Amino acid sequence: MSDATTGSPRGADRTGRSRDAVASKDALLQAAQTLFGQQGFEGTTIREIGERAGVDAALIARYFGSKADLYIAAVAAEDADGTPSEYEGLAQIADAMVTRADQRGPGPILQAVVRSDTSAEIRDAALNRLAQRLVSPPVANMKAQGVDRPELRAQVAVSALIGISLGRSLGWFEEIRSVPRDELVALIVDTLSAITGNGPERPIQPGVR
């Protein structure tokens, strides 16, 4: 079936616009990587990013949310190196975080969260990304399984994972630093599965907040 006005197949324009959206988002991300790398976060304006990308700078709000969100997306894209776009389960999250700690140490997202000199805007964007990438998947899994207090359980598990990742990469504790990766991941999963509801459940008392 064709469009009555243009004679083109119905849906072709939608597909074209989808391709344009992907291209525009990618152009903004690449422009941000270049400009943030050259000028830093504070020294780069949204207008400059749009001009370099060759698209309307207002699209940054549509595709990324804010300048800080775009900054976090830019540094995360540079740091990805095979990191899964979505995590499936606690074991995959634990394996990815321990592997990341072994190969490159604390990534830019964790550094943005823990460093005292990080601006509040960037820290909030980094925390939001951590919530989306690490907390949301186990929350969704626990809700599907009918586990109580999924948000709290996921936040506790992810907080523990972040601490273990930092402890291993920064050498805080000798055993955590030196234990083989597979052994550490297995121990993490065994320990935290009771929290996330993937093992023998330990109910959280209603009074816990």
Backbone as ProteinMPNN parsed JSONL, in Angstrom:
{"seq_chain_A": "MSDATTGSPRGADRTGRSRDAVASKDALLQAAQTLFGQQGFEGTTIREIGERAGVDAALIARYFGSKADLYIAAVAAEDADGTPSEYEGLAQIADAMVTRADQRGPGPILQAVVRSDTSAEIRDAALNRLAQRLVSPPVANMKAQGVDRPELRAQVAVSALIGISLGRSLGWFEEIRSVPRDELVALIVDTLSAITGNGPERPIQPGVR", "coords_chain_A": {"N_chain_A": [[0.85, -1.181, 0.0], [0.517, 2.266, -0.808], [1.495, 5.641, 0.044], [-0.94, 8.141, -0.213], [-0.31, 10.671, -1.097], [2.439, 10.907, -1.772], [3.012, 8.543, -3.042], [4.804, 6.744, -2.123], [5.766, 3.758, -0.343], [3.749, 3.042, 2.495], [4.929, 3.797, 5.681], [7.555, 4.016, 4.937], [8.569, 6.59, 5.279], [8.604, 6.766, 8.043], [10.542, 4.848, 8.67], [12.736, 6.048, 7.471], [12.961, 8.354, 9.011], [13.575, 7.165, 11.422], [16.098, 6.118, 10.89], [17.43, 8.537, 10.476], [17.237, 9.604, 13.053], [18.831, 7.842, 14.547], [21.285, 8.341, 13.31], [21.62, 11.054, 13.919], [21.748, 10.996, 16.728], [24.064, 9.469, 17.077], [25.915, 11.159, 15.865], [25.86, 13.35, 17.592], [26.856, 12.134, 19.905], [29.457, 11.424, 19.108], [30.5, 13.957, 18.539], [30.367, 15.072, 21.075], [32.172, 13.436, 22.486], [34.573, 14.205, 21.293], [34.713, 17.037, 21.784], [34.358, 17.256, 24.593], [36.613, 15.861, 25.331], [38.607, 17.558, 24.41], [38.047, 20.08, 25.535], [36.912, 19.752, 28.015], [34.221, 19.314, 30.449], [32.974, 21.675, 31.541], [33.981, 23.585, 29.799], [32.764, 23.176, 27.392], [30.007, 23.819, 25.307], [26.487, 23.222, 24.826], [25.563, 24.193, 22.423], [27.912, 24.228, 20.848], [28.388, 21.497, 20.607], [26.152, 20.667, 19.119], [26.614, 22.122, 16.749], [29.033, 21.03, 15.849], [28.217, 18.425, 15.428], [26.414, 18.833, 13.436], [23.689, 19.008, 13.688], [20.518, 19.955, 15.197], [20.991, 21.41, 18.301], [19.076, 21.126, 20.236], [18.251, 18.544, 20.144], [19.793, 17.131, 21.882], [18.58, 17.155, 24.382], [16.375, 15.556, 23.797], [17.461, 13.031, 23.093], [19.346, 12.404, 25.059], [18.917, 13.746, 27.483], [20.27, 15.683, 29.245], [23.081, 17.958, 29.324], [24.951, 16.928, 31.126], [24.123, 14.248, 31.237], [24.695, 13.534, 28.609], [27.458, 13.813, 28.685], [28.173, 11.737, 30.471], [27.237, 9.581, 28.936], [28.996, 9.798, 26.805], [31.586, 9.324, 27.929], [31.143, 6.776, 28.862], [30.691, 5.374, 26.501], [33.2, 5.469, 25.319], [34.501, 3.853, 27.066], [33.442, 1.361, 26.902], [34.099, -1.19, 25.414], [33.175, -3.935, 24.69], [31.397, -4.324, 26.77], [28.296, -5.573, 27.923], [25.217, -4.434, 26.466], [22.918, -4.697, 27.87], [22.294, -6.146, 31.034], [21.858, -9.491, 32.219], [20.777, -10.795, 34.897], [22.264, -11.425, 38.169], [24.735, -12.822, 38.161], [25.92, -12.18, 35.683], [26.24, -9.423, 35.925], [27.99, -9.297, 38.138], [30.215, -10.704, 37.109], [30.934, -9.025, 34.98], [31.642, -6.651, 36.321], [33.777, -7.432, 38.0], [35.583, -8.338, 36.096], [35.984, -5.953, 34.719], [37.22, -4.455, 36.75], [39.597, -5.882, 37.0], [40.798, -5.535, 34.49], [40.863, -2.764, 33.837], [40.598, -1.213, 36.085], [38.809, 1.095, 38.297], [36.099, 2.39, 36.498], [35.215, 5.35, 34.514], [32.625, 6.062, 35.251], [32.138, 5.041, 37.846], [34.195, 6.441, 39.082], [33.277, 9.042, 38.793], [31.235, 8.993, 40.598], [32.418, 8.494, 43.118], [34.547, 10.277, 43.475], [35.602, 13.235, 45.154], [35.803, 15.677, 43.898], [34.034, 15.773, 41.826], [31.499, 17.353, 39.923], [28.227, 18.208, 41.092], [26.229, 17.92, 39.201], [27.283, 16.155, 37.255], [27.784, 13.944, 38.898], [25.168, 13.235, 39.674], [24.147, 12.492, 37.182], [25.798, 10.316, 36.648], [25.1, 8.583, 38.742], [22.465, 8.136, 38.031], [22.839, 6.726, 35.67], [24.107, 4.421, 36.662], [21.99, 3.415, 38.158], [20.143, 2.813, 36.135], [21.569, 0.928, 34.597], [22.558, -1.057, 36.388], [20.897, -1.392, 38.67], [18.194, -1.409, 37.838], [17.789, -3.791, 36.119], [17.988, -6.16, 37.951], [15.883, -5.406, 39.648], [13.64, -5.567, 37.978], [13.696, -8.313, 37.424], [13.263, -9.384, 39.995], [10.739, -8.372, 40.6], [9.243, -9.746, 38.72], [9.45, -12.269, 39.793], [8.071, -11.999, 42.083], [9.337, -11.17, 44.411], [9.766, -9.591, 47.559], [10.227, -6.088, 48.341], [11.944, -5.183, 46.096], [13.453, -2.983, 45.058], [15.01, -2.088, 47.242], [16.469, -4.44, 47.81], [17.914, -4.758, 45.4], [19.437, -2.398, 45.384], [21.041, -2.785, 47.67], [22.503, -5.062, 46.868], [23.849, -4.094, 44.568], [25.308, -1.984, 45.671], [27.054, -3.451, 47.293], [28.439, -4.837, 45.287], [29.706, -2.72, 43.951], [31.418, -1.821, 45.967], [33.04, -4.111, 46.28], [34.189, -4.24, 43.738], [35.653, -1.832, 43.662], [37.332, -2.327, 45.863], [38.84, -4.485, 44.916], [40.122, -3.481, 42.574], [41.578, -1.343, 43.609], [43.089, -2.486, 45.539], [42.415, -2.779, 48.286], [41.942, -4.934, 50.04], [43.769, -7.866, 50.595], [42.963, -10.569, 50.085], [40.628, -10.265, 48.512], [41.781, -8.937, 46.384], [43.592, -10.813, 45.325], [42.335, -13.274, 44.848], [41.272, -15.691, 42.398], [39.413, -14.622, 39.526], [37.035, -16.054, 38.683], [36.454, -17.506, 40.984], [35.929, -15.481, 42.82], [33.698, -14.255, 41.654], [31.838, -16.356, 41.798], [31.594, -16.578, 44.573], [30.515, -14.064, 45.18], [28.02, -14.196, 43.853], [26.865, -16.367, 45.2], [26.693, -15.298, 47.766], [25.155, -12.948, 47.482], [22.835, -13.786, 46.249], [20.866, -14.577, 47.981], [19.891, -12.177, 48.836], [18.844, -11.014, 46.524], [16.872, -12.771, 45.897], [17.372, -14.984, 44.367], [18.227, -17.188, 45.592], [18.01, -19.077, 48.659], [15.583, -17.322, 50.275], [15.851, -14.461, 52.345], [13.762, -12.936, 54.265], [12.961, -9.45, 54.337], [12.386, -7.41, 57.026], [9.347, -5.605, 57.651], [9.768, -3.194, 59.019], [12.232, -2.243, 58.195], [13.942, 0.37, 56.686]], "CA_chain_A": [[0.0, 0.0, 0.0], [1.332, 3.467, -0.949], [1.002, 6.893, 0.579], [-1.791, 8.757, -1.221], [0.27, 11.934, -1.569], [3.769, 10.758, -2.365], [3.121, 7.311, -3.789], [5.813, 5.887, -1.507], [5.175, 2.756, 0.553], [3.42, 3.521, 3.821], [5.925, 3.373, 6.657], [8.906, 4.317, 4.478], [9.011, 7.842, 5.9], [8.889, 6.468, 9.439], [11.825, 4.164, 8.687], [13.748, 7.043, 7.167], [13.133, 9.215, 10.18], [14.249, 6.363, 12.438], [17.518, 6.102, 10.528], [17.949, 9.879, 10.733], [17.352, 9.77, 14.503], [20.017, 7.092, 14.969], [22.454, 9.06, 12.807], [21.744, 12.296, 14.681], [22.193, 10.648, 18.079], [25.451, 9.038, 16.986], [26.721, 12.345, 15.557], [25.964, 14.124, 18.834], [27.725, 11.408, 20.82], [30.829, 11.55, 18.627], [30.905, 15.346, 18.726], [30.561, 15.269, 22.512], [33.42, 12.77, 22.857], [35.688, 15.038, 20.825], [34.753, 18.338, 22.45], [34.611, 17.06, 26.022], [38.008, 15.458, 25.446], [39.475, 18.696, 24.137], [37.737, 21.284, 26.295], [36.333, 19.446, 29.306], [32.769, 19.457, 30.576], [32.585, 23.07, 31.736], [34.399, 24.408, 28.674], [32.02, 22.801, 26.19], [28.605, 24.217, 25.348], [25.549, 22.412, 24.05], [25.539, 24.748, 21.061], [29.103, 23.754, 20.145], [28.199, 20.078, 20.287], [25.209, 20.597, 18.011], [27.251, 22.639, 15.536], [30.018, 20.047, 15.379], [27.478, 17.255, 14.942], [25.627, 19.209, 12.266], [22.26, 18.827, 13.97], [19.962, 20.896, 16.162], [21.451, 21.113, 19.657], [17.919, 20.775, 21.063], [18.095, 17.088, 20.131], [20.503, 16.571, 23.033], [17.568, 16.923, 25.422], [15.511, 14.448, 23.383], [18.147, 11.747, 23.036], [20.199, 12.117, 26.217], [18.337, 14.329, 28.688], [20.937, 16.917, 29.632], [24.501, 18.0, 28.987], [25.641, 15.987, 32.017], [23.787, 12.893, 30.782], [25.463, 13.312, 27.387], [28.849, 13.627, 29.106], [28.282, 10.375, 31.001], [27.084, 8.665, 27.804], [30.205, 9.888, 25.995], [32.706, 8.628, 28.573], [30.779, 5.359, 28.945], [30.87, 4.8, 25.172], [34.638, 5.291, 25.127], [34.986, 2.873, 28.04], [32.603, 0.167, 26.809], [34.956, -2.338, 25.092], [32.526, -5.227, 24.803], [30.463, -4.401, 27.888], [26.943, -5.835, 27.422], [24.302, -3.295, 26.462], [21.98, -4.975, 28.953], [22.725, -7.269, 31.873], [20.842, -10.494, 32.519], [21.015, -11.51, 36.136], [23.327, -11.038, 39.088], [26.011, -13.423, 37.776], [26.505, -11.428, 34.582], [26.662, -8.129, 36.46], [29.173, -9.531, 38.964], [31.326, -11.063, 36.238], [31.348, -7.843, 34.217], [32.266, -5.675, 37.202], [35.07, -7.945, 38.437], [36.439, -8.316, 34.907], [36.326, -4.541, 34.484], [38.176, -4.064, 37.782], [40.88, -6.525, 36.7], [41.387, -5.077, 33.239], [41.085, -1.32, 33.706], [40.383, -0.487, 37.326], [37.514, 1.788, 38.376], [35.776, 3.118, 35.281], [34.892, 6.762, 34.693], [31.321, 6.257, 35.889], [32.355, 4.873, 39.284], [35.032, 7.544, 39.543], [32.436, 10.229, 38.896], [30.398, 8.844, 41.795], [33.16, 8.464, 44.376], [35.515, 11.369, 43.607], [35.064, 14.401, 45.859], [35.842, 16.873, 43.056], [33.039, 15.67, 40.76], [30.397, 18.294, 40.068], [26.963, 17.572, 41.488], [25.484, 17.617, 37.98], [27.834, 14.939, 36.662], [27.57, 12.84, 39.84], [23.766, 12.82, 39.563], [23.99, 11.782, 35.91], [26.478, 9.032, 36.797], [24.256, 7.749, 39.606], [21.295, 7.758, 37.244], [23.256, 5.666, 34.742], [24.302, 3.209, 37.45], [20.67, 2.895, 38.502], [19.536, 2.224, 34.943], [22.334, -0.21, 34.097], [22.834, -2.103, 37.361], [19.816, -1.61, 39.629], [16.914, -1.705, 37.179], [17.605, -5.184, 35.687], [17.568, -7.068, 39.02], [14.566, -5.005, 40.143], [12.649, -6.143, 37.062], [13.682, -9.767, 37.633], [12.653, -9.696, 41.285], [9.302, -8.099, 40.499], [8.649, -10.852, 37.969], [9.434, -13.436, 40.671], [7.252, -11.711, 43.256], [10.18, -10.959, 45.59], [9.383, -8.356, 48.241], [11.192, -4.989, 48.434], [12.964, -5.381, 45.055], [14.355, -1.839, 44.922], [15.96, -2.125, 48.348], [17.349, -5.587, 47.625], [18.814, -4.479, 44.288], [20.382, -1.366, 45.797], [21.997, -3.405, 48.584], [23.38, -5.935, 46.085], [24.71, -3.285, 43.696], [26.253, -1.28, 46.545], [28.088, -4.425, 47.656], [29.237, -5.089, 44.09], [30.558, -1.557, 43.719], [32.471, -1.863, 46.981], [33.962, -5.206, 45.954], [34.919, -3.838, 42.535], [36.649, -0.828, 44.06], [38.303, -2.97, 46.734], [39.732, -5.333, 44.122], [40.948, -2.694, 41.658], [42.44, -0.442, 44.369], [43.916, -3.278, 46.434], [42.102, -2.519, 49.686], [42.041, -6.168, 50.813], [44.629, -8.79, 49.868], [42.229, -11.744, 49.595], [39.769, -9.841, 47.403], [42.639, -8.56, 45.267], [44.369, -11.911, 44.752], [41.55, -14.466, 44.537], [40.939, -15.788, 40.978], [38.167, -13.937, 39.17], [35.883, -16.958, 38.689], [36.155, -17.854, 42.367], [35.323, -14.313, 43.452], [32.358, -14.084, 41.092], [30.986, -17.401, 42.37], [31.327, -16.219, 45.967], [29.605, -12.916, 45.163], [26.69, -14.666, 43.472], [26.361, -17.208, 46.29], [26.396, -14.447, 48.917], [24.129, -11.942, 47.209], [21.614, -14.364, 45.689], [19.832, -14.596, 49.023], [19.316, -10.823, 48.889], [18.078, -10.735, 45.307], [15.777, -13.721, 45.737], [17.75, -16.082, 43.485], [18.611, -18.316, 46.423], [17.135, -19.112, 49.828], [15.201, -15.937, 50.565], [15.894, -13.963, 53.704], [12.78, -11.846, 54.24], [13.292, -8.16, 54.947], [11.323, -7.036, 57.949], [8.646, -4.403, 57.202], [10.249, -1.976, 59.657], [13.496, -1.807, 57.651], [13.777, 1.458, 55.728]], "C_chain_A": [[0.889, 1.234, 0.0], [0.677, 4.643, -0.276], [0.265, 7.626, -0.512], [-1.155, 9.999, -1.802], [1.564, 11.707, -2.326], [3.899, 9.519, -3.231], [4.147, 6.359, -3.216], [5.133, 4.896, -0.583], [4.918, 3.346, 1.925], [4.412, 2.952, 4.825], [7.345, 3.698, 6.226], [9.448, 5.578, 5.143], [9.379, 7.609, 7.356], [10.242, 5.784, 9.573], [12.963, 5.131, 8.43], [14.022, 7.944, 8.341], [13.839, 8.472, 11.305], [15.741, 6.31, 12.168], [18.142, 7.458, 10.81], [18.157, 10.102, 12.228], [18.589, 9.062, 15.019], [21.28, 7.824, 14.547], [22.693, 10.337, 13.597], [22.268, 12.031, 16.083], [23.664, 10.258, 18.07], [26.375, 10.227, 16.715], [26.91, 13.205, 16.8], [26.927, 13.452, 19.812], [29.189, 11.554, 20.404], [31.347, 12.975, 18.81], [31.192, 15.627, 20.196], [31.873, 14.631, 22.97], [34.628, 13.634, 22.486], [35.81, 16.319, 21.637], [35.002, 18.214, 23.948], [36.071, 16.667, 26.245], [38.967, 16.629, 25.281], [39.29, 19.833, 25.14], [37.205, 21.025, 27.699], [34.843, 19.709, 29.335], [32.353, 20.922, 30.643], [32.908, 23.93, 30.52], [33.663, 24.135, 27.379], [30.559, 23.19, 26.335], [27.753, 23.272, 24.505], [25.515, 22.879, 22.6], [26.727, 24.258, 20.245], [28.958, 22.296, 19.726], [27.26, 19.925, 19.104], [25.826, 21.044, 16.705], [28.25, 21.632, 14.976], [29.326, 18.818, 14.802], [26.674, 17.552, 13.691], [24.144, 18.988, 12.443], [21.82, 19.863, 14.994], [20.386, 20.481, 17.577], [20.3, 20.733, 20.584], [17.686, 19.271, 21.108], [18.848, 16.421, 21.28], [19.52, 16.242, 24.147], [16.697, 15.723, 25.072], [16.206, 13.103, 23.519], [18.904, 11.384, 24.313], [19.658, 12.665, 27.532], [18.952, 15.661, 29.045], [22.387, 16.854, 29.181], [25.279, 17.004, 29.843], [25.365, 14.548, 31.61], [24.558, 12.548, 29.511], [26.937, 13.077, 27.719], [29.065, 12.195, 29.609], [28.155, 9.348, 29.876], [28.349, 8.64, 26.954], [31.364, 9.129, 26.633], [32.413, 7.136, 28.694], [30.994, 4.672, 27.596], [32.348, 4.555, 24.889], [35.178, 4.143, 25.971], [34.323, 1.507, 27.886], [33.416, -1.103, 26.558], [34.291, -3.678, 25.355], [31.596, -5.384, 25.984], [29.055, -4.635, 27.355], [26.065, -4.598, 27.474], [23.252, -3.456, 27.555], [22.478, -6.202, 29.726], [21.547, -8.201, 32.136], [21.252, -11.249, 33.78], [22.249, -11.059, 36.892], [24.683, -11.576, 38.657], [26.687, -12.632, 36.667], [26.997, -10.062, 35.043], [27.948, -8.293, 37.262], [30.389, -9.844, 38.105], [31.842, -9.847, 35.48], [32.099, -6.85, 35.098], [33.642, -6.137, 37.684], [36.06, -7.95, 37.269], [36.907, -6.902, 34.612], [37.364, -4.062, 35.492], [39.556, -4.638, 37.491], [41.57, -5.892, 35.5], [41.74, -3.592, 33.245], [40.867, -0.534, 34.982], [39.027, 0.208, 37.34], [37.253, 2.585, 37.09], [35.393, 4.559, 35.559], [33.556, 7.0, 35.389], [31.464, 6.112, 37.406], [33.203, 6.015, 39.843], [34.216, 8.82, 39.708], [31.576, 10.193, 40.149], [31.205, 9.043, 43.07], [34.14, 9.625, 44.555], [34.867, 12.599, 44.253], [35.011, 15.645, 44.984], [34.878, 16.805, 41.872], [31.918, 16.681, 40.986], [29.115, 17.544, 40.39], [26.168, 17.138, 40.262], [25.964, 16.316, 37.351], [27.626, 13.752, 37.586], [26.133, 12.333, 39.743], [23.533, 12.03, 38.285], [24.642, 10.402, 35.98], [25.656, 8.074, 37.656], [23.023, 7.271, 38.855], [21.647, 6.633, 36.266], [23.481, 4.352, 35.479], [22.96, 2.569, 37.806], [20.029, 2.197, 37.31], [20.231, 0.931, 34.531], [22.414, -1.368, 35.086], [21.669, -2.409, 38.294], [18.531, -2.051, 38.934], [16.754, -3.151, 36.723], [17.244, -6.144, 36.817], [16.224, -6.699, 39.636], [13.475, -5.642, 39.285], [12.544, -7.656, 37.26], [12.976, -10.136, 38.933], [11.155, -9.431, 41.278], [8.597, -9.234, 39.772], [8.535, -12.108, 38.824], [8.596, -13.214, 41.927], [8.048, -11.527, 44.533], [9.823, -9.618, 46.232], [10.549, -7.366, 48.273], [12.296, -5.079, 47.372], [13.941, -4.218, 44.921], [15.423, -1.844, 46.004], [16.96, -3.26, 48.158], [18.372, -5.316, 46.514], [19.853, -3.436, 44.666], [21.43, -1.913, 46.754], [23.002, -4.254, 47.802], [24.353, -5.131, 45.237], [25.724, -2.494, 44.517], [27.39, -2.203, 46.963], [29.01, -4.704, 46.478], [30.191, -3.937, 43.796], [31.713, -1.545, 44.711], [33.5, -2.938, 46.691], [34.818, -4.839, 44.747], [36.009, -2.824, 42.857], [37.738, -1.456, 44.925], [39.302, -3.808, 45.963], [40.672, -4.489, 43.261], [41.929, -1.785, 42.39], [43.285, -1.164, 45.415], [43.668, -3.047, 47.908], [42.329, -3.752, 50.56], [42.771, -7.221, 49.992], [43.86, -9.974, 49.293], [41.335, -11.382, 48.414], [40.61, -9.518, 46.17], [43.234, -9.775, 44.556], [43.558, -13.142, 44.354], [41.246, -14.513, 43.033], [39.545, -15.228, 40.69], [36.952, -14.851, 39.266], [35.463, -17.327, 40.114], [35.464, -16.693, 43.082], [33.9, -14.111, 42.959], [31.398, -15.108, 41.685], [30.619, -17.083, 43.812], [30.353, -15.052, 46.06], [28.177, -13.373, 44.882], [26.069, -15.492, 44.592], [25.922, -16.351, 47.481], [25.199, -13.539, 48.671], [22.824, -12.517, 46.665], [20.496, -14.434, 46.717], [19.148, -13.236, 49.133], [18.402, -10.587, 47.704], [16.974, -11.745, 45.048], [16.09, -14.86, 44.808], [18.213, -17.311, 44.256], [17.638, -18.386, 47.571], [16.826, -17.706, 50.313], [15.291, -15.628, 52.043], [14.973, -12.769, 53.774], [13.285, -10.6, 54.942], [12.117, -7.736, 55.79], [10.673, -5.717, 57.498], [9.193, -3.121, 57.822], [11.547, -1.457, 59.088], [13.243, -0.753, 56.592], [15.126, 1.901, 55.205]], "O_chain_A": [[1.895, 1.275, 0.708], [-0.532, 4.655, -0.048], [0.77, 7.736, -1.629], [-1.458, 10.347, -2.943], [1.759, 12.26, -3.408], [4.798, 9.442, -4.069], [4.349, 5.273, -3.758], [4.038, 5.162, -0.087], [5.758, 4.066, 2.465], [4.697, 1.754, 4.813], [8.258, 3.664, 7.051], [10.618, 5.642, 5.522], [10.349, 8.181, 7.854], [11.008, 6.099, 10.483], [14.013, 5.063, 9.068], [15.173, 8.265, 8.637], [14.611, 9.067, 12.057], [16.555, 6.438, 13.083], [19.257, 7.532, 11.325], [19.143, 10.72, 12.63], [19.322, 9.613, 15.84], [22.235, 7.923, 15.318], [23.836, 10.67, 13.913], [23.133, 12.757, 16.573], [24.425, 10.665, 18.948], [27.476, 10.302, 17.26], [27.998, 13.73, 17.034], [27.719, 14.126, 20.47], [30.058, 11.781, 21.246], [32.5, 13.175, 19.192], [32.145, 16.335, 20.524], [32.606, 15.227, 23.759], [35.573, 13.773, 23.261], [36.891, 16.648, 22.124], [35.776, 18.987, 24.512], [36.692, 17.084, 27.223], [40.011, 16.685, 25.931], [40.26, 20.473, 25.546], [37.058, 21.957, 28.49], [34.269, 20.249, 28.389], [31.482, 21.36, 29.891], [32.197, 24.894, 30.234], [33.913, 24.798, 26.372], [29.94, 22.924, 27.366], [28.247, 22.612, 23.591], [25.447, 22.071, 21.673], [26.571, 23.91, 19.074], [29.358, 21.912, 18.627], [27.531, 19.148, 18.188], [25.599, 20.427, 15.665], [28.303, 21.41, 13.766], [29.784, 18.241, 13.816], [26.291, 16.636, 12.963], [23.417, 18.801, 11.468], [22.645, 20.561, 15.584], [20.166, 19.344, 17.992], [20.521, 20.088, 21.609], [17.004, 18.774, 22.004], [18.571, 15.269, 21.615], [19.61, 15.189, 24.778], [16.319, 14.955, 25.956], [15.612, 12.141, 24.004], [19.085, 10.205, 24.619], [19.922, 12.095, 28.59], [18.247, 16.666, 29.141], [22.858, 15.817, 28.712], [26.166, 16.314, 29.341], [26.27, 13.714, 31.634], [25.021, 11.42, 29.345], [27.588, 12.235, 27.101], [30.023, 11.529, 29.217], [28.882, 8.355, 29.86], [28.736, 7.59, 26.44], [32.053, 8.369, 25.952], [33.332, 6.319, 28.634], [31.427, 3.521, 27.548], [32.706, 3.543, 24.287], [36.192, 3.535, 25.628], [34.611, 0.591, 28.656], [33.424, -2.002, 27.399], [34.787, -4.472, 26.155], [31.05, -6.467, 26.193], [28.648, -3.955, 26.413], [26.154, -3.805, 28.411], [22.756, -2.47, 28.1], [23.006, -7.154, 29.151], [20.402, -7.767, 32.26], [21.993, -12.23, 33.713], [23.144, -10.412, 36.348], [25.686, -10.871, 38.769], [27.901, -12.433, 36.703], [28.049, -9.597, 34.605], [28.892, -7.522, 37.09], [31.473, -9.312, 38.343], [33.052, -9.659, 35.354], [33.093, -6.269, 34.662], [34.57, -5.334, 37.77], [37.23, -7.606, 37.437], [38.075, -6.675, 34.296], [38.292, -3.339, 35.127], [40.569, -3.97, 37.705], [42.79, -5.732, 35.496], [42.783, -3.197, 32.725], [40.943, 0.695, 34.967], [38.185, -0.063, 36.484], [38.102, 3.363, 36.655], [35.259, 4.951, 36.718], [33.373, 8.025, 36.045], [30.976, 6.951, 38.163], [32.954, 6.496, 40.949], [34.434, 9.587, 40.646], [31.228, 11.237, 40.7], [30.734, 9.69, 44.006], [34.525, 9.927, 45.684], [33.731, 12.954, 43.937], [34.263, 16.575, 45.282], [34.899, 17.682, 41.008], [31.443, 16.845, 42.109], [28.944, 16.388, 40.005], [25.506, 16.101, 40.286], [25.157, 15.473, 36.959], [27.321, 12.656, 37.115], [25.907, 11.123, 39.731], [22.818, 11.028, 38.286], [24.11, 9.433, 35.441], [25.532, 6.893, 37.333], [22.588, 6.132, 39.024], [20.862, 5.707, 36.06], [23.096, 3.289, 34.991], [22.809, 1.348, 37.762], [19.443, 1.124, 37.451], [19.576, -0.043, 34.16], [22.346, -2.531, 34.686], [21.47, -3.563, 38.673], [17.857, -2.97, 39.399], [15.677, -3.716, 36.915], [16.276, -6.891, 36.675], [15.497, -7.578, 40.099], [12.504, -6.189, 39.808], [11.447, -8.214, 37.264], [12.189, -11.081, 38.973], [10.386, -10.179, 41.881], [7.497, -9.638, 40.149], [7.635, -12.923, 38.616], [8.429, -14.125, 42.738], [7.511, -11.705, 45.627], [9.603, -8.629, 45.533], [11.713, -7.765, 48.236], [13.476, -5.054, 47.721], [15.131, -4.436, 44.694], [16.602, -1.63, 45.721], [18.163, -3.064, 48.326], [19.557, -5.612, 46.672], [21.023, -3.569, 44.309], [22.6, -1.541, 46.658], [24.207, -4.176, 48.043], [25.543, -5.441, 45.188], [26.875, -2.349, 44.105], [28.551, -1.794, 46.987], [30.225, -4.797, 46.648], [31.347, -4.157, 43.434], [32.856, -1.288, 44.335], [34.7, -2.708, 46.838], [36.022, -5.093, 44.731], [37.14, -2.939, 42.387], [38.921, -1.163, 44.752], [40.482, -3.844, 46.311], [41.875, -4.744, 43.219], [42.999, -1.481, 41.861], [44.099, -0.542, 46.098], [44.601, -3.108, 48.709], [42.84, -3.646, 51.674], [42.438, -7.446, 48.829], [44.075, -10.348, 48.14], [41.29, -12.112, 47.424], [40.197, -9.793, 45.043], [43.368, -9.777, 43.332], [44.05, -13.976, 43.594], [40.984, -13.466, 42.441], [38.629, -15.346, 41.503], [35.943, -14.474, 39.862], [34.275, -17.445, 40.412], [34.528, -16.899, 43.854], [32.998, -13.828, 43.748], [30.268, -14.768, 42.036], [29.48, -17.288, 44.23], [29.467, -15.045, 46.915], [27.241, -12.986, 45.583], [24.888, -15.338, 44.901], [24.912, -16.637, 48.124], [24.338, -13.379, 49.537], [21.813, -11.816, 46.622], [19.318, -14.36, 46.368], [17.971, -13.152, 49.482], [17.315, -10.029, 47.851], [16.216, -11.601, 44.088], [15.2, -15.64, 44.471], [18.548, -18.34, 43.667], [16.547, -17.822, 47.489], [17.731, -16.979, 50.721], [14.869, -16.418, 52.887], [15.368, -11.674, 53.374], [13.937, -10.666, 55.984], [10.981, -7.706, 55.318], [11.364, -4.818, 57.019], [9.093, -2.058, 57.208], [11.96, -0.35, 59.433], [12.422, -0.955, 55.697], [15.199, 2.814, 54.382]]}, "name": "protein", "num_of_chains": 1, "seq": "MSDATTGSPRGADRTGRSRDAVASKDALLQAAQTLFGQQGFEGTTIREIGERAGVDAALIARYFGSKADLYIAAVAAEDADGTPSEYEGLAQIADAMVTRADQRGPGPILQAVVRSDTSAEIRDAALNRLAQRLVSPPVANMKAQGVDRPELRAQVAVSALIGISLGRSLGWFEEIRSVPRDELVALIVDTLSAITGNGPERPIQPGVR"}
